[in-house]
Amino acid sequence: MNRTELLKKEKDGLDVLQDVSRYAQQGWEAISEGDRERLKWVGVFFRRRTPGRFMMRIRIPNGLSNSAQFRALAGISQEFGRGFVDLTTRQQVQLRWFSIEQVPEIWARLRAVGLTTLQTGMDNVRNVVGCPVAGLTPQELFDASPMARQFTEMFLGNKAFTNLPRKVNVTITGCLENCTHAETQDIALVPAVKNVSGETAKGFNLLVGGKLGSGGYRIATPLDAFLRPEEAAQVAGALVLLFRDYGLREARAKARLAFLIEEWGVEKFRAAVEERLGRPLARAGQDARTGHTADHVGIFRQKQPGLNYAGLCVPVGRLTSAQLAELAGLAESYGTGEIRLSVNQNLVIPNLGDAKLGSLSAEPLLRDLRYDPSGIMRGLVSCTGIDYCNLALIETKQRALELARALEPKLPRNKPLAVHWSGCPAGCGNHPVADVGLLGKKAKVDGKVVDAVDVFVGGSSGPEANRALPLLEDVPCADLEKVLEGLLRFGSFGALRQEIRGQRGRGEGRPAPPVNGNGRLARSLRLEDIPEGRGKAGRASDVEVAVFRCRGQYYAIENSCPHAGAALADGSLEGEEVVCPLHGYKFNIKTGACSSDRSLRAKTYAVVLQEEGFTLEPNGL
C-alpha cells in the first residue's frame, strides 16, 4: 500500500476541517506531515518551496462566477496574498502567499459570496468544467450548466466520493465547438442526438478514460452510451463510485481511471456501469459537435435578442487585485454582474446590450485584457511553474509572457496559434492538445544544467482528437525565441493534424501489437542515438518505455514513474539506478526495484537486438 493510501486509511481527507482552527492558532509548524497532505482535500496547499505560505484553489463549477465573488477575491488577494490570482485550466481561481492563520477568515469571506475550496486537490472529483458561454451561445445543443451544478452538489462534502484511487476530471458540455478539451477528461459528457421512437432526443454521448498526466495524453474512449440530460448526474456519480471501488491503487502513476478501463476493456467496464445503475444504458447517439474549436474570445451575439458577450484574453491567466475589482465594476455597469471563466484561462462578461458595446470596448482595462488579441497572445496558456508549484521543473508564466511579447511583432497578427506551457509531465498547461506544446525539463548544455523544453506539435481534442507529435528535444529556454519564430510563422498546424488523422485512417502509425516478446519499438528510436549513461523514450503498443545505455548494454524500463508519473527517460543514471527527475525516487533499470520506496516497482524489459532494430521481452523478475 502506497503512502497516500495509508494516509487515507488513517483519516478521511475532509476530517482535517476540524483541525484547521487549531493549526491557525498554533502556526504552520504544528501541522503534521499527514495533515499537510490532507489539507489538499479542503483546497489548502502547503508549498515546500515557500514554507509557511500556502496556495488555495477555489472551485467554480462550469466557470460561472459574478461581480460579488470577484470583489471578494480582489480583497482577499490584496489583503492576504501577493495582489494577484491565477485562473486555471479547470475554470478555477488560485490564491497565493497567505498563512495558515488567515485561512478561517478567508474561508468566511468566500462562503459569504457562495464560494468553496472543498475537494479541489488530491483524490477527489475536481472542478466540473463546462462551456463558459452555456445558455448564451447559439452554438450549443442545450445549456448543460445545470447538470454540472447538479453533479457537483452530489459529491461536494460527501465522503462517499473522497477516497478515490486518484483524481477524476469531468466535463459536462452542450457546446458544439469543443471548448472544454473533452477527450482529455476522465469522464466527458458531450452533446449528441439520438432517434428515439421516431423523435430526435437531445442529450450526451459518454467518453471515459482520458488523461494528460500519468504517462501522457490518452484520448478518452467512447463508452457507446447516450444519456438524457436528467440522467447525467446520476450516471457520472455511478462512474466515479465504480472507479472508487475497483480502480487500481498500488502505484499512483497507474491509478487513473484510464488504467482500469485498459485492464478491464470497454465492454466489461460498460457492463459494470449498467450493473451499478441497475438498468441498461442506451447505445450512443450521433455526436453533435462540429470540427471547429472555439475559445470564445471576442464579442459575439447571444441567443437572447439584443445581447452580446465579450470574451476577454487574460495573458497566462494572471489577474491583479485591481483588475479583479475593475472587472466586477464593468460586469455590473455594462452587464448583469455575471463573469465566466474558460479552460483557456480567459474570461467572459455576458449580457451586454448592443448600445453599450462601444463604451465597453473603450474602457482602459480592455487595453490589457483584450477582446481582439493577437494570435500568439490569444492562444497562450501556462501552468503555474516553479515559482509556486512543487512539481514544476522550470519557470513558465513569466517566461511564456515574455516570449509571446517578443514574438508578437514578428508573427501574423490574425493567425490563430495555441501555444501551451507545462512545467512538468503532469501537463496542467494542456500542452498535448496545442498547436505547439512546450514541456519543461532540465537539460545539460556545455556541461551545465539549464531550463529547457521538449517541443510538441499538432495536438488536439475534439471528435477527431490526436496526440501531439514530439518535434524537438532539450531546447534551452534561452534559445526558444529563435527556435519558435519560424515554426510559428510558417507552421501549418491544421494541415499537420489532417495528415496525422489521415495516417491513422490509412492504418499508418497505429499501435503495434502489445509487448509480448516481439513488440517493436517506434522506429524513431535508434539505439545508436542513446549516449552512454543516458536514456531516451520510445513506444511499443500502449507501453512507453525509457531505454538506457549503461556500460555499453541497453535496458528498458517503463517510462512513467510509478510514484507520480514523471518521465524516467529524463532522469539521470546513478550506477544501475535511474533517478526520477521530479522527486528523486530511484529505480533499478534491470529489475525495476525502487530503493527509495520498496512498495514501488517499475516494469522492465529485455532489449533483444535484431538485424533491423530490436524487440522487447518483459522481464520475469
Backbone torsions as a table, in degrees:
resi	resn	phi	psi	omega
1	MET	NA	127.5	-177.3
2	ASN	-75.8	172.7	-172.4
3	ARG	-62.7	-39.5	-178.0
4	THR	-67.4	-38.6	177.6
5	GLU	-65.4	-38.3	175.3
6	LEU	-63.0	-40.8	179.1
7	LEU	-58.8	-46.0	-178.5
8	LYS	-70.1	-32.2	179.4
9	LYS	-68.0	-35.2	-179.2
10	GLU	-70.8	-34.6	-172.3
11	LYS	-166.8	130.1	178.0
12	ASP	-62.5	143.5	-177.5
13	GLY	-57.4	-39.5	-178.5
14	LEU	-68.4	-18.8	-179.3
15	ASP	-67.5	-13.8	178.5
16	VAL	-69.8	-15.6	178.8
17	LEU	-53.9	-40.2	-176.7
18	GLN	-72.3	-11.3	-179.0
19	ASP	-98.9	-11.5	-172.6
20	VAL	-63.6	-41.8	-179.3
21	SER	-62.2	-36.4	178.3
22	ARG	-67.5	-44.7	178.7
23	TYR	-64.4	-32.8	178.3
24	ALA	-64.2	-29.8	178.1
25	GLN	-82.8	-35.5	-172.9
26	GLN	-91.2	-20.3	-179.2
27	GLY	97.1	164.5	-172.2
28	TRP	-65.3	-27.6	-179.0
29	GLU	-64.3	-21.9	-178.9
30	ALA	-80.1	-11.3	-177.3
31	ILE	-73.8	124.1	-179.7
32	SER	-67.2	160.6	179.3
33	GLU	-58.6	-42.1	179.5
34	GLY	-63.0	-43.0	-178.1
35	ASP	-73.4	-23.0	173.3
36	ARG	-61.7	-34.7	175.1
37	GLU	-77.2	-42.3	-177.8
38	ARG	-64.9	-26.2	177.4
39	LEU	-57.9	-24.0	178.4
40	LYS	-65.1	-26.7	177.5
41	TRP	-65.0	-24.3	-179.8
42	VAL	-110.4	16.8	171.0
43	GLY	82.1	17.6	179.4
44	VAL	-116.3	124.0	-170.2
45	PHE	-117.5	116.6	173.3
46	PHE	-71.8	133.1	-178.4
47	ARG	-113.7	116.0	-178.3
48	ARG	-63.8	-30.3	-179.4
49	ARG	-71.8	-23.6	-177.4
50	THR	-133.4	68.1	-176.6
51	PRO	-54.1	132.9	-179.4
52	GLY	89.8	-11.3	177.6
53	ARG	-116.8	126.4	-169.0
54	PHE	-112.3	164.9	171.2
55	MET	-115.3	145.8	177.3
56	MET	-127.2	132.9	-179.9
57	ARG	-110.1	126.6	-173.3
58	ILE	-107.8	127.0	-177.4
59	ARG	-79.9	129.0	176.6
60	ILE	-133.4	87.7	-175.1
61	PRO	-54.8	131.8	-179.4
62	ASN	60.8	7.6	179.7
63	GLY	73.6	16.9	-175.1
64	LEU	-90.7	111.3	-177.8
65	SER	-127.5	-169.7	-178.3
66	ASN	-157.9	175.5	-174.6
67	SER	-65.2	-36.7	179.2
68	ALA	-62.5	-41.5	178.9
69	GLN	-67.0	-40.6	179.4
70	PHE	-65.5	-37.2	177.0
71	ARG	-65.8	-40.0	177.8
72	ALA	-63.2	-43.2	178.4
73	LEU	-63.8	-38.3	177.6
74	ALA	-61.3	-46.5	-179.2
75	GLY	-65.4	-42.8	-179.0
76	ILE	-65.4	-46.2	-177.3
77	SER	-66.6	-32.2	179.0
78	GLN	-75.2	-41.7	-174.6
79	GLU	-81.2	-38.0	-173.2
80	PHE	-113.6	-15.7	-175.4
81	GLY	-111.1	-144.8	-178.9
82	ARG	-110.8	19.2	175.5
83	GLY	81.1	20.7	175.2
84	PHE	-155.1	163.6	171.4
85	VAL	-131.2	163.3	175.1
86	ASP	-116.8	132.4	170.4
87	LEU	-85.4	138.9	-174.8
88	THR	-105.9	172.1	177.6
89	THR	-79.5	6.3	171.6
90	ARG	-116.2	26.3	175.9
91	GLN	59.9	34.8	178.7
92	GLN	-114.7	176.1	176.2
93	VAL	-124.3	137.5	177.4
94	GLN	-116.7	128.2	175.5
95	LEU	-101.1	150.4	-175.6
96	ARG	-138.9	153.2	165.7
97	TRP	82.2	11.6	177.2
98	PHE	-85.8	167.8	179.4
99	SER	-104.5	163.6	179.5
100	ILE	-63.5	-29.5	179.3
101	GLU	-63.2	-24.0	-175.9
102	GLN	-93.2	-7.1	-174.1
103	VAL	-60.9	-47.1	-179.8
104	PRO	-57.2	-40.8	179.7
105	GLU	-68.4	-40.1	178.3
106	ILE	-62.6	-46.1	179.0
107	TRP	-59.5	-41.2	179.9
108	ALA	-61.3	-41.8	179.3
109	ARG	-68.0	-36.7	178.1
110	LEU	-68.0	-43.9	179.1
111	ARG	-59.6	-35.8	-177.5
112	ALA	-62.8	-23.5	179.7
113	VAL	-113.6	15.8	174.0
114	GLY	81.4	25.9	179.6
115	LEU	-110.6	152.3	177.8
116	THR	-141.8	157.8	176.2
117	THR	-112.4	4.8	-173.7
118	LEU	-61.3	136.9	169.3
119	GLN	58.4	36.0	178.2
120	THR	-97.0	5.3	176.6
121	GLY	-140.5	170.2	175.7
122	MET	57.8	-145.5	-164.4
123	ASP	-88.4	67.1	-176.7
124	ASN	-135.1	167.7	167.6
125	VAL	-74.0	117.8	-177.2
126	ARG	-79.1	-177.4	-176.3
127	ASN	-55.1	129.2	179.5
128	VAL	-78.0	117.9	-175.7
129	VAL	-95.6	152.8	179.2
130	GLY	-154.9	179.1	-179.5
131	CYS	-64.7	128.4	-178.3
132	PRO	-70.5	-14.5	177.2
133	VAL	-114.5	31.3	176.2
134	ALA	-58.3	134.4	-178.9
135	GLY	82.8	-7.1	-178.2
136	LEU	-112.2	-43.3	-170.0
137	THR	-79.7	138.3	172.3
138	PRO	-67.6	-17.0	-176.6
139	GLN	-90.6	51.9	174.7
140	GLU	-141.4	150.4	176.4
141	LEU	-73.2	-40.8	174.3
142	PHE	-166.8	168.3	178.9
143	ASP	-79.5	111.6	-177.5
144	ALA	-96.2	0.3	-177.2
145	SER	-62.6	-32.9	175.8
146	PRO	-61.1	-34.0	177.9
147	MET	-68.9	-37.3	176.9
148	ALA	-63.1	-41.8	178.6
149	ARG	-67.3	-40.8	-179.4
150	GLN	-62.5	-44.3	178.3
151	PHE	-64.8	-41.2	178.1
152	THR	-59.4	-43.3	179.0
153	GLU	-63.1	-27.2	-179.9
154	MET	-67.3	-43.0	-173.2
155	PHE	-101.0	-18.5	-173.5
156	LEU	-68.2	122.8	-178.5
157	GLY	75.7	5.3	-176.6
158	ASN	-99.4	113.5	-176.2
159	LYS	-67.0	-12.8	173.6
160	ALA	-64.0	-18.7	-176.1
161	PHE	-113.9	11.9	-173.7
162	THR	-105.1	2.2	177.7
163	ASN	-123.5	61.8	177.9
164	LEU	-87.5	157.3	177.2
165	PRO	-61.3	-38.7	174.6
166	ARG	-151.8	-176.9	179.7
167	LYS	-65.5	159.2	174.8
168	VAL	-129.1	120.5	176.1
169	ASN	-99.2	133.1	-174.0
170	VAL	-132.1	138.7	166.3
171	THR	-125.9	139.5	174.1
172	ILE	-129.1	112.4	-170.7
173	THR	-143.4	142.8	172.7
174	GLY	-107.7	3.0	-177.2
175	CYS	-69.8	137.8	-179.5
176	LEU	-87.4	-3.1	-169.0
177	GLU	-113.3	24.3	167.4
178	ASN	54.5	51.2	-173.4
179	CYS	-98.4	5.0	-176.4
180	THR	-122.1	10.0	-178.9
181	HIS	52.6	53.3	-173.5
182	ALA	-56.8	-36.9	-175.1
183	GLU	-70.6	-8.6	177.3
184	THR	-93.6	-1.1	-171.9
185	GLN	-94.6	150.3	173.5
186	ASP	-61.4	-41.5	179.2
187	ILE	-133.8	126.0	-179.5
188	ALA	-133.1	127.1	172.9
189	LEU	-108.5	113.6	-174.2
190	VAL	-118.5	152.4	-172.2
191	PRO	-64.6	137.5	-178.6
192	ALA	-152.5	158.6	175.0
193	VAL	-125.1	152.5	-177.3
194	LYS	-148.9	138.6	175.8
195	ASN	-78.6	115.0	179.9
196	VAL	-123.9	112.4	179.3
197	SER	54.7	39.9	176.0
198	GLY	84.3	-1.0	179.4
199	GLU	-119.8	151.2	-179.7
200	THR	-85.5	117.3	178.0
201	ALA	-98.9	138.8	176.7
202	LYS	-100.5	136.5	-179.9
203	GLY	-170.9	-141.6	-175.9
204	PHE	-130.2	144.9	157.9
205	ASN	-91.9	152.0	-172.9
206	LEU	-111.1	125.6	176.0
207	LEU	-116.1	144.9	-178.0
208	VAL	-139.6	151.9	169.4
209	GLY	85.9	16.5	174.0
210	GLY	-77.8	157.4	177.3
211	LYS	-168.3	164.3	174.1
212	LEU	-116.8	-42.8	179.2
213	GLY	-87.6	-162.3	178.6
214	SER	52.2	50.2	176.2
215	GLY	105.2	-0.4	174.4
216	GLY	112.8	178.1	-175.0
217	TYR	-67.2	119.6	169.2
218	ARG	-115.6	124.0	-178.6
219	ILE	-75.1	127.6	-177.1
220	ALA	-56.0	145.3	-176.0
221	THR	-96.2	131.1	173.1
222	PRO	-62.9	132.9	179.5
223	LEU	-92.7	4.8	-178.0
224	ASP	53.4	55.7	-179.1
225	ALA	-142.4	138.5	176.8
226	PHE	-114.0	130.9	-178.9
227	LEU	-119.3	134.9	168.7
228	ARG	-75.5	153.4	-178.0
229	PRO	-52.1	-37.6	-178.6
230	GLU	-70.5	-13.5	177.5
231	GLU	-90.4	-14.9	-165.1
232	ALA	-56.5	-53.2	-175.2
233	ALA	-64.2	-42.4	-178.5
234	GLN	-62.0	-45.8	-178.0
235	VAL	-69.2	-40.6	177.3
236	ALA	-60.5	-41.6	177.7
237	GLY	-63.0	-40.8	178.5
238	ALA	-63.3	-39.9	177.3
239	LEU	-61.0	-44.5	-179.2
240	VAL	-64.5	-42.8	-178.8
241	LEU	-69.8	-32.0	173.8
242	LEU	-63.7	-43.5	175.7
243	PHE	-61.8	-41.8	178.1
244	ARG	-57.2	-42.5	-172.8
245	ASP	-81.9	-29.0	-172.3
246	TYR	-123.8	-4.8	-179.5
247	GLY	-63.3	153.3	-178.6
248	LEU	-74.1	137.3	-174.3
249	ARG	-126.6	-7.6	-173.4
250	GLU	-68.2	-50.4	-178.3
251	ALA	-114.6	125.5	-176.3
252	ARG	-57.8	-37.0	-177.0
253	ALA	-70.8	-12.0	-179.5
254	LYS	-118.2	23.1	-171.9
255	ALA	-104.8	2.6	178.8
256	ARG	-74.3	162.0	-179.5
257	LEU	-56.6	-33.6	-179.3
258	ALA	-55.0	-37.7	-176.0
259	PHE	-74.6	-31.9	174.0
260	LEU	-65.2	-42.7	179.9
261	ILE	-65.6	-39.4	177.8
262	GLU	-65.7	-35.1	180.0
263	GLU	-73.1	-41.6	-176.8
264	TRP	-84.5	-36.0	-168.2
265	GLY	90.9	155.4	-173.6
266	VAL	-65.6	-42.6	-176.0
267	GLU	-64.7	-43.1	178.3
268	LYS	-64.6	-41.1	179.6
269	PHE	-64.2	-43.3	179.4
270	ARG	-62.1	-42.0	179.1
271	ALA	-63.5	-37.2	179.2
272	ALA	-67.7	-35.9	176.2
273	VAL	-63.4	-45.0	179.3
274	GLU	-62.4	-39.7	178.9
275	GLU	-63.4	-41.2	179.3
276	ARG	-66.9	-38.8	178.8
277	LEU	-72.7	-26.4	-177.0
278	GLY	78.6	21.8	-180.0
279	ARG	-162.7	158.6	179.0
280	PRO	-76.0	155.3	172.3
281	LEU	-94.3	139.5	174.2
282	ALA	-67.5	148.1	177.7
283	ARG	-69.6	156.5	-172.3
284	ALA	-58.0	149.6	172.3
285	GLY	-92.9	-161.5	179.1
286	GLN	-90.9	124.7	177.8
287	ASP	-58.6	124.0	-175.8
288	ALA	-90.2	-4.6	-175.4
289	ARG	-72.4	149.7	175.3
290	THR	-88.4	178.3	175.5
291	GLY	-84.0	-2.3	-176.6
292	HIS	-86.3	143.9	174.4
293	THR	-115.2	125.7	-177.9
294	ALA	-111.1	144.9	172.7
295	ASP	-107.9	-4.6	177.1
296	HIS	61.5	25.2	172.9
297	VAL	-91.2	130.3	-177.5
298	GLY	129.1	-174.9	176.9
299	ILE	-110.4	124.0	-172.8
300	PHE	-134.2	150.7	174.3
301	ARG	-69.1	139.8	172.0
302	GLN	-91.1	170.3	173.7
303	LYS	-64.8	-30.8	-178.6
304	GLN	-75.0	126.1	-176.5
305	PRO	-57.4	134.9	175.6
306	GLY	79.5	3.6	-178.2
307	LEU	-118.4	154.3	-177.2
308	ASN	-140.7	162.9	168.6
309	TYR	-123.8	149.1	178.2
310	ALA	-114.0	115.4	174.4
311	GLY	-90.6	120.4	-174.3
312	LEU	-108.9	135.6	178.8
313	CYS	-81.7	124.6	177.3
314	VAL	-109.2	100.0	-175.1
315	PRO	-52.9	123.0	-176.6
316	VAL	50.2	19.5	172.3
317	GLY	74.6	14.7	-176.2
318	ARG	-104.7	127.5	178.9
319	LEU	-122.8	137.2	175.5
320	THR	-80.8	164.8	177.3
321	SER	-59.4	-40.5	179.7
322	ALA	-64.1	-40.4	178.5
323	GLN	-66.2	-39.2	176.9
324	LEU	-58.3	-47.2	-179.7
325	ALA	-64.5	-40.8	-179.1
326	GLU	-68.0	-37.4	176.2
327	LEU	-61.6	-40.3	177.4
328	ALA	-58.6	-43.4	179.5
329	GLY	-65.1	-42.6	179.5
330	LEU	-64.2	-41.0	-179.8
331	ALA	-62.3	-34.1	178.8
332	GLU	-79.3	-41.0	-176.2
333	SER	-70.5	-38.5	-174.1
334	TYR	-105.5	-23.3	-177.9
335	GLY	-123.5	-141.8	-178.9
336	THR	-114.3	13.4	179.7
337	GLY	92.9	-5.5	178.6
338	GLU	-77.5	144.2	172.0
339	ILE	-139.7	137.2	-177.1
340	ARG	-127.8	150.2	-178.1
341	LEU	-112.1	147.9	178.9
342	SER	-113.3	166.2	178.6
343	VAL	-74.1	-8.9	175.9
344	ASN	-93.9	17.3	176.5
345	GLN	67.5	26.4	176.7
346	ASN	-112.4	-177.8	-179.5
347	LEU	-141.2	164.3	-175.9
348	VAL	-131.7	133.8	169.3
349	ILE	-109.5	113.8	-175.9
350	PRO	-98.2	177.6	172.1
351	ASN	62.0	46.9	179.9
352	LEU	-98.1	121.8	178.4
353	GLY	-67.7	151.0	-178.7
354	ASP	-53.6	-40.9	-174.2
355	ALA	-70.8	-15.5	-176.2
356	LYS	-97.3	-9.0	-173.1
357	LEU	-63.2	-39.8	-179.0
358	GLY	-62.6	-44.8	179.7
359	SER	-66.3	-41.0	179.4
360	LEU	-62.6	-44.5	-176.3
361	SER	-65.5	-19.1	179.0
362	ALA	-91.6	-2.3	-179.7
363	GLU	-63.4	137.6	-178.6
364	PRO	-56.3	-35.1	-177.8
365	LEU	-60.9	-30.1	-177.1
366	LEU	-76.7	-0.7	169.1
367	ARG	-76.4	-27.9	178.5
368	ASP	-95.2	-40.2	179.2
369	LEU	-108.1	86.4	-166.9
370	ARG	-87.1	147.2	170.4
371	TYR	-89.4	-11.1	-179.0
372	ASP	-128.4	55.6	-176.4
373	PRO	-72.7	167.0	172.9
374	SER	-67.7	162.8	-179.0
375	GLY	-58.4	-43.0	-177.2
376	ILE	-68.1	-36.2	178.8
377	MET	-75.6	-36.7	-177.1
378	ARG	-61.9	-40.2	-175.8
379	GLY	-98.3	17.2	-175.6
380	LEU	-86.8	124.4	177.9
381	VAL	-132.8	140.3	179.9
382	SER	-144.9	140.1	171.2
383	CYS	-72.4	-178.1	-175.9
384	THR	-65.7	-42.0	-178.8
385	GLY	85.2	178.3	-168.8
386	ILE	-68.1	-19.4	-178.7
387	ASP	-59.3	-37.2	-173.6
388	TYR	-132.3	4.3	-177.6
389	CYS	-118.1	133.5	179.9
390	ASN	-67.5	-28.3	-173.2
391	LEU	-89.3	-25.1	-173.3
392	ALA	-62.9	144.6	179.4
393	LEU	-100.5	-19.8	-179.4
394	ILE	-140.2	164.9	171.2
395	GLU	-77.0	136.6	-174.8
396	THR	-120.6	-52.6	-168.4
397	LYS	-59.8	-54.7	-177.9
398	GLN	-65.1	-38.5	-179.8
399	ARG	-66.0	-41.4	178.8
400	ALA	-62.0	-43.3	-178.8
401	LEU	-66.5	-44.3	179.9
402	GLU	-64.1	-41.3	179.8
403	LEU	-65.2	-42.9	179.9
404	ALA	-63.1	-41.2	178.8
405	ARG	-65.8	-36.1	178.9
406	ALA	-69.2	-35.0	-177.5
407	LEU	-84.8	-21.4	-172.6
408	GLU	-52.5	-48.4	-179.2
409	PRO	-72.8	-11.4	-176.5
410	LYS	-96.5	-7.2	-174.5
411	LEU	-115.3	154.1	174.9
412	PRO	-58.1	127.1	-172.8
413	ARG	-62.6	-37.1	-172.5
414	ASN	-98.5	7.0	177.5
415	LYS	-78.0	118.6	179.1
416	PRO	-64.2	129.8	-179.5
417	LEU	-140.4	122.9	175.4
418	ALA	-106.3	110.5	178.5
419	VAL	-118.9	114.3	-174.5
420	HIS	-117.9	133.7	-179.9
421	TRP	-109.1	130.0	169.2
422	SER	-122.6	131.1	-177.1
423	GLY	-83.3	-6.0	179.2
424	CYS	-159.6	172.9	-177.1
425	PRO	-66.0	-9.1	176.7
426	ALA	-61.8	-25.6	171.2
427	GLY	74.3	30.4	-177.5
428	CYS	-65.2	-17.9	176.0
429	GLY	-88.0	6.9	178.1
430	ASN	56.7	36.7	-176.3
431	HIS	-63.4	-26.7	-178.1
432	PRO	-73.6	-6.9	-177.8
433	VAL	-115.2	22.5	-176.6
434	ALA	-107.4	163.9	169.8
435	ASP	-56.3	-49.3	175.6
436	VAL	-130.1	120.0	177.9
437	GLY	-109.9	132.7	-178.1
438	LEU	-116.2	120.7	-178.4
439	LEU	-110.5	114.9	-175.1
440	GLY	-68.3	148.7	178.9
441	LYS	-163.8	177.9	170.2
442	LYS	-107.5	142.2	178.7
443	ALA	-140.9	155.0	177.4
444	LYS	-95.2	125.5	176.6
445	VAL	-128.4	118.0	-177.9
446	ASP	53.9	39.2	176.5
447	GLY	82.2	-1.4	-179.8
448	LYS	-111.5	141.8	176.8
449	VAL	-83.3	125.9	-176.8
450	VAL	-130.7	161.3	171.5
451	ASP	-68.4	135.1	-177.2
452	ALA	-148.6	174.5	176.6
453	VAL	-140.3	154.2	161.3
454	ASP	-96.1	142.3	-175.8
455	VAL	-109.5	126.1	177.8
456	PHE	-116.6	150.3	-177.8
457	VAL	-137.0	149.0	167.5
458	GLY	79.6	18.5	178.8
459	GLY	-79.2	159.2	178.0
460	SER	-163.6	159.2	166.9
461	SER	-110.6	-166.7	-179.1
462	GLY	98.5	-178.9	-175.3
463	PRO	-58.7	-26.5	177.9
464	GLU	-115.0	47.8	-176.8
465	ALA	-59.3	146.0	174.4
466	ASN	-148.1	153.2	178.4
467	ARG	-75.8	145.0	174.6
468	ALA	-67.4	151.2	177.4
469	LEU	-94.2	134.3	173.6
470	PRO	-70.0	127.1	-175.9
471	LEU	-111.7	-47.3	-176.4
472	LEU	-133.5	146.5	179.2
473	GLU	-120.1	147.5	170.0
474	ASP	55.9	40.6	178.7
475	VAL	-80.0	116.5	178.5
476	PRO	-59.4	137.6	-179.6
477	CYS	-59.7	-29.7	179.1
478	ALA	-64.4	-20.9	-178.1
479	ASP	-101.9	2.7	-170.2
480	LEU	-64.4	-36.5	-176.3
481	GLU	-59.3	-48.2	-178.5
482	LYS	-73.1	-29.7	179.2
483	VAL	-70.4	-42.6	-173.2
484	LEU	-85.0	-21.3	-174.1
485	GLU	-56.5	-51.3	-179.7
486	GLY	-68.1	-38.8	-179.5
487	LEU	-61.5	-45.8	-177.8
488	LEU	-74.0	-33.8	-177.8
489	ARG	-71.9	-42.5	-171.4
490	PHE	-109.1	-9.1	-177.7
491	GLY	-65.5	134.5	176.8
492	SER	-108.1	85.8	-169.6
493	PHE	-74.6	-31.3	174.8
494	GLY	-63.5	-44.6	178.2
495	ALA	-64.2	-36.7	178.1
496	LEU	-62.6	-43.8	179.2
497	ARG	-62.8	-40.8	178.5
498	GLN	-62.2	-38.0	177.9
499	GLU	-66.6	-41.9	177.6
500	ILE	-60.2	-45.2	-179.2
501	ARG	-68.5	-34.5	177.9
502	GLY	-64.7	-41.0	177.3
503	GLN	-63.2	-39.9	179.1
504	ARG	-63.8	-41.0	179.8
505	GLY	-66.8	-31.3	179.0
506	ARG	-85.1	-1.6	-179.8
507	GLY	92.2	-5.5	178.6
508	GLU	-77.4	141.4	176.3
509	GLY	77.4	5.7	176.2
510	ARG	-70.6	155.6	-179.7
511	PRO	-59.9	144.1	173.4
512	ALA	-72.4	169.4	175.8
513	PRO	-58.2	158.6	-179.6
514	PRO	-56.7	152.7	179.8
515	VAL	-69.1	107.1	-176.4
516	ASN	-141.1	29.2	-179.2
517	GLY	115.4	-20.7	177.5
518	ASN	-140.2	26.6	178.3
519	GLY	-75.2	125.5	-176.3
520	ARG	-88.9	135.7	175.7
521	LEU	-73.3	160.7	175.6
522	ALA	-54.9	137.8	-174.9
523	ARG	-65.1	-20.2	-177.7
524	SER	-69.4	-12.7	-179.9
525	LEU	-100.8	116.0	178.5
526	ARG	-115.0	134.8	-177.4
527	LEU	-59.3	-35.2	-176.9
528	GLU	-68.0	-14.5	179.1
529	ASP	-85.6	-5.8	-176.7
530	ILE	-94.2	114.3	179.3
531	PRO	-69.7	157.4	175.0
532	GLU	-57.9	132.1	178.1
533	GLY	80.2	7.8	-179.4
534	ARG	-124.7	170.7	178.6
535	GLY	-133.2	160.1	173.9
536	LYS	-138.6	149.6	-179.1
537	ALA	-90.2	147.4	174.2
538	GLY	-152.5	170.0	-175.0
539	ARG	-131.3	138.2	169.6
540	ALA	-131.1	120.1	-173.7
541	SER	54.1	-130.7	-179.6
542	ASP	-92.7	10.2	-176.9
543	VAL	-104.1	122.0	173.3
544	GLU	-101.2	127.1	-177.1
545	VAL	-120.8	159.0	170.6
546	ALA	-107.7	123.7	179.5
547	VAL	-104.0	123.5	-178.0
548	PHE	-112.3	147.7	172.4
549	ARG	-107.6	118.0	-176.9
550	CYS	-133.6	115.1	-178.9
551	ARG	54.8	40.0	176.2
552	GLY	83.8	-6.4	179.4
553	GLN	-105.4	157.8	-178.4
554	TYR	-112.9	137.0	-178.5
555	TYR	-135.3	140.1	-179.6
556	ALA	-118.0	136.1	-179.8
557	ILE	-138.6	147.2	-179.9
558	GLU	-54.5	137.6	-172.1
559	ASN	-74.5	-29.1	-176.7
560	SER	-82.9	116.0	-179.5
561	CYS	-58.8	127.5	-179.5
562	PRO	-62.1	-15.1	179.8
563	HIS	-80.1	-55.6	-175.1
564	ALA	-141.7	10.5	171.6
565	GLY	88.5	5.8	179.3
566	ALA	-65.6	158.7	-179.8
567	ALA	-79.9	111.2	-179.0
568	LEU	-66.6	-23.3	178.0
569	ALA	-60.7	-24.0	179.4
570	ASP	-87.7	-1.9	-179.3
571	GLY	-82.4	173.5	179.1
572	SER	-106.8	154.6	178.4
573	LEU	-93.4	133.0	169.5
574	GLU	-122.5	99.9	-173.5
575	GLY	65.9	-121.4	179.2
576	GLU	-102.8	18.4	180.0
577	GLU	-117.0	137.6	172.7
578	VAL	-95.1	135.2	-178.6
579	VAL	-99.5	118.4	-179.4
580	CYS	-57.2	131.8	-176.5
581	PRO	-70.4	-15.7	-178.4
582	LEU	-88.1	-57.4	-171.6
583	HIS	-119.6	1.4	174.8
584	GLY	82.5	8.6	177.6
585	TYR	-64.9	140.8	-174.4
586	LYS	-111.7	130.8	-179.1
587	PHE	-126.4	133.0	177.6
588	ASN	-71.5	124.2	-175.0
589	ILE	-73.4	-12.4	176.9
590	LYS	-90.7	-42.8	-173.2
591	THR	-108.4	-20.0	-175.9
592	GLY	83.4	-5.0	-178.8
593	ALA	-64.9	143.6	-179.7
594	CYS	-105.0	117.1	179.5
595	SER	-79.1	-13.4	-180.0
596	SER	-85.6	-31.1	-178.9
597	ASP	-151.3	106.8	-173.2
598	ARG	-65.5	-14.7	178.4
599	SER	-77.1	-11.6	-178.2
600	LEU	-101.3	145.0	175.0
601	ARG	-152.5	136.1	177.3
602	ALA	-100.6	145.8	175.9
603	LYS	-72.0	139.8	178.4
604	THR	-123.8	158.4	-176.8
605	TYR	-137.2	142.6	173.4
606	ALA	-79.4	135.9	177.5
607	VAL	-94.0	112.5	-175.6
608	VAL	-105.6	113.9	-178.0
609	LEU	-72.2	137.0	177.5
610	GLN	-123.8	176.0	178.5
611	GLU	-61.5	-39.6	177.8
612	GLU	-119.6	100.5	178.3
613	GLY	78.9	-140.3	-177.1
614	PHE	-160.3	165.3	175.7
615	THR	-122.4	169.2	178.4
616	LEU	-116.1	142.7	173.2
617	GLU	-130.2	125.6	-179.2
618	PRO	-58.8	135.3	175.6
619	ASN	-76.4	144.4	179.8
620	GLY	-97.1	17.6	-176.4
621	LEU	-75.0	NA	NA
